[in-house]
Amino acid sequence: MALVLHAGNTNKNGFKALIAAEYNGVKIELAKNFEMGVSNKTPEFLKMNPIGKVPVLETPDGAIFESNAIARYVARLKDDSPLYGSSLIEYARIEQWIDFSSMEIDANIGRWLIPRLGFAPYVPSAEEFAISSLKRALNALNTHLASNTYLVGHSVTLADIIMTCNLYFGFARILTKSFTSEFPHVERYFWTLVNQPNFAKVLDDVKQAETVPPVQSQKKPSQQPKEPAKPKEAKKEPKKEAAPKPKVQETVEEEEEAPKPKPKNPLDLLPPSKMILDEWKRLYSNTKTNFREVAIKGFWDMYDPEGYSLWFCDYKYNDENTVSFVTLNKVSGFLQRMDLARKYAFGKMLVIGSEPPYKVKGLWLFRGTEIPQFVLDECYDTELYEWSKVDISDEAQKERVNAMIEDQEPFEGEALLDAKCFK
Ligand SMILES: N[C@@H](CCC(=O)N[C@@H](CS)C(=O)NCC(=O)O)C(=O)O
């Protein structure tokens, strides 16, 4: 018998097991035609979970309820799965972060959100307490993530899966950008993880809440949806191979609209430029010798200050770059997230220093005379850097551009740990 998960396909508690299954190559089917408030009230369902809550996982050995327990089961289905760590201390730390994420993060997000949606009494002093408890927890998480890419060890574990699912619910519903910007390492962690392929197969199109939901009048028990309402698609049978891509739109059913034509990027509407970005990228990649004479000279011959701009960026939190691979991962994550600007940008990122703390400095060439708005809006890493426009009438600044393009070492008197190129 296959594993069958009973839950609607917007249930972040169900996502925990689905993501763990992607990592472990385990097949989980979603219960057919599951309908919240109906399917979980049947006598058959109550035999699996006497309080009728979802998710429930049916296994060949019987049912399991409680989403963390279900996710643990899936994580352990594969022998030696890295999701569960490789030593007693790692195992304990994974459990530590699972509990922290459930009790300190998820519970406080719920205490803030649920009364606002009218599903519990709204008490301002209780809300204040929930927010301050959540901030206290996020602050601790932020400090941990300043020098760790993952919660435990050097790869994704079940703790990251559960933490990310809980943050996902918060980010999607109530944790607006102005709230999360106080926790830049949590933001980096969250966006990096939701973009990992095994997460992205389950969590589709993650969008951060733009506003804190207004306080609604309290609903009667019968009106209370116990699980996020499903988008229309949820009633369809899940696809066989892949977990269905859920959406976090919970309390309001959305009408499905015909796909609108993709709006043109405003940068495509700029007057044509004599500089062809791809030509520069080709010249950069193909120049193997005489880099100064060929590539750098070629760059300035091509450069069009009316159609493009050059920017220096400086990481604001260099003091926290105490671990080399974490620093390198941060920079790689930034470059990954800049993928959306590939047609409009070229960049060099230098990780500087022979010992910690490492400095991260970069040079970016953007189409247009400003940093494109969609880059500022969609690539949150841009906020982690101080940006200054290169003044090309200043020879010293031009020389700094050359040194960065060339990976000149020493750079500003220091060795380079690494130089990464975005092209
Ligand atoms: N601690 C449980 C929470 C489960 C839970 O609250 N499920 C909600 C949907 S997200 C539910 O089934 N509510 C139905 C009800 O309360 O009757 C878990 O992690 O599985």
The ligand as a Tripos MOL2 file, in Angstrom:
@<TRIPOS>MOLECULE
LIG
   20    19     1     0     0
SMALL
NO_CHARGES

@<TRIPOS>ATOM
      1 N1         -0.3400   19.9570   15.6600 N.3       1 LIG1
      2 C1         -1.1030   19.5250   14.5140 C.3       1 LIG1
      3 C2         -2.0040   20.6430   14.0720 C.3       1 LIG1
      4 C3         -3.0240   20.1550   13.1280 C.3       1 LIG1
      5 C4         -4.0750   21.1960   12.8210 C.2       1 LIG1
      6 O1         -4.3220   22.1400   13.5970 O.2       1 LIG1
      7 N2         -4.7550   20.9810   11.7320 N.am      1 LIG1
      8 C5         -5.8220   21.8600   11.3320 C.3       1 LIG1
      9 C6         -5.6330   22.2590    9.9090 C.3       1 LIG1
     10 S1         -4.0930   23.0890    9.6410 S.3       1 LIG1
     11 C7         -7.1190   21.0650   11.4090 C.2       1 LIG1
     12 O2         -7.1720   19.9230   10.9810 O.2       1 LIG1
     13 N3         -8.1640   21.6210   11.9540 N.am      1 LIG1
     14 C8         -9.4240   20.9710   12.0370 C.3       1 LIG1
     15 C9        -10.0630   21.0960   13.3800 C.2       1 LIG1
     16 O3         -9.5320   21.8110   14.2560 O.co2     1 LIG1
     17 O4        -11.1050   20.4690   13.5340 O.co2     1 LIG1
     18 C10        -0.1580   19.0900   13.3930 C.2       1 LIG1
     19 O5          0.9390   19.6550   13.3040 O.co2     1 LIG1
     20 O6         -0.5090   18.1820   12.6430 O.co2     1 LIG1
@<TRIPOS>BOND
     1     1     2 1
     2     2     3 1
     3     2    18 1
     4     3     4 1
     5     4     5 1
     6     5     6 2
     7     5     7 1
     8     7     8 1
     9     8     9 1
    10     8    11 1
    11     9    10 1
    12    11    12 2
    13    11    13 1
    14    13    14 1
    15    14    15 1
    16    15    16 2
    17    15    17 1
    18    18    19 2
    19    18    20 1
@<TRIPOS>SUBSTRUCTURE
     1 LIG1         1 GROUP 0 **** ****
